[in-house]
Amino acid sequence: MSEMTPQTPRAPHHPRARAEIDLGALRANVRALRGRVGPDVRLMAVVKADAYGHGAVPCARAALAAGAHWLGTATPQEALALRAAGIDAPLLCWLWTPGDPWREAIEAGIDIGISGLWALTEVTAAARAAAGRPARVQLKADTGLGRNGCQPSDWPALVAEALRAQGEGLLRVTGIWSHLARADEPGDPSITAQVDVFRDMLAYAEKAGVEPEVRHLANSPAALTVPEAHFDLVRTGIALYGVSPSPELGTAADFGLRPVMRLSGSVALVKGVPAGHGVSYGHHYVTERETTLGLVPLGYADGVPRHASGRGPVLVGGKVRTVAGRIAMDQFVVDLSGDTVEPGAQAVLFGAGDEGEPTAEDWARAADTIAYEIVTRIGSRVPRVHINETDSGTSSGADGTG
């Protein structure tokens, strides 16, 4: 038997890619948010877009366990998936198109956001076929955002038709709500203007005979900084996941929030190259001197923004490096400046910042975008690993389902 050649010890193995989701941090964020809005205001945990990329079902369960009262989704498919997972908490879904599964939502007890007469027509037709179960609808007012919602001039007709259908037993108007356009811009006059319009439209609906269970206007930034917009319920999305809704409002730490997602990968290759060596497509980065390069097997197919090429920060080998050259579909390169890092070493793109790693906000600045997009865009081939699934800090599995 021939003698084996000694092998250079390798760094501890890390997965190709991993998005670690700290459900303990999420629960703490729910409690911090509830503390800010006070005991008389309920909290909706918005888990649309797979909980902003964090995993809708485990995040919904964690939020409810920490005291969230409602859940919110954009699409009916998202809402129905929560019901299919056995989650029966109050749930609002607001982004509907003609032909959507109205009847299924009615039968699942999902509150349906209604912004116009066409939607009210479809939901009442579905209610007639839903074995006598009335639809739960929440009328949305457009108080100035100019997206979904009913214009003030059309509000009387929508309210009147909703009350007529309610009188027939086809539906119950459970909520009046709206959405702010510039709550992330402190002191912007549109905030007060929208609050005033909302109060007027709410007063009209209540005078006409609507008795809503909940009235709500505030999103994450308004929940944190605009108490006059709190009403009965605040809808917290990005703040739930420990990301500040606006650097102008303050950092996550300023609000007592902790980032929930930590994105990392495994260094796949380390090699020495001479001075003047081009790196990645287009050679937008050329080495100034002899150096070492590290290859990280994550790219824009995994949600790493290509627009952060040459700027994105990554913690590798105990130092924050910068992406060298273009981010490709499946990989990018960092210049290790001659440092020795073994294949298999961990590369951390963002996290809470406790260990010197960048944050999602750092990547947002590098990509000229917002931190919402950084966490939400992480792709499906990056496994979500949910940790601290119970308050005891134990984790029951990588998929968050136990």
Buried (B, 14 or more C-beta within 10 A) or exposed (E): EEEEEEEEEEBEEBBBBBBBBBBBBBBBBBBBBBEBBEEEBBBBBBBBBBBBBBBBBBBBBBBBBBBBBBBBBBBBEBBBBBBEBEBEBBBBBBBBEEEBBBBBBBBBBBBBBBBBBEBBEBBBEBBBEBEEBBBBBBBBBBBBBEEBBBBBEBBBEBBEBBBEBBEEEBBBBBBBBBBBBBBBBBEBEBBEBBBEBBBBBBEBBBEEEBEBBBBBBBBBBBBBBBBEBBBBBBBBBBBBBBBBBBEEBBEBEEBBBBBBBBBBBBBBEBEEBEEEBEBBEEEEBEBEEEBBBBBBBBBBBBBBBBBBBBBBBBBBBEEBBBBBBBBBEBBBBBBBEEBEBBBBBBBBBBBBBEEEBBBBBBBBBBBEBBBBBBBBBBBEEBEBBBBBBBEEEEBEEEEBEE
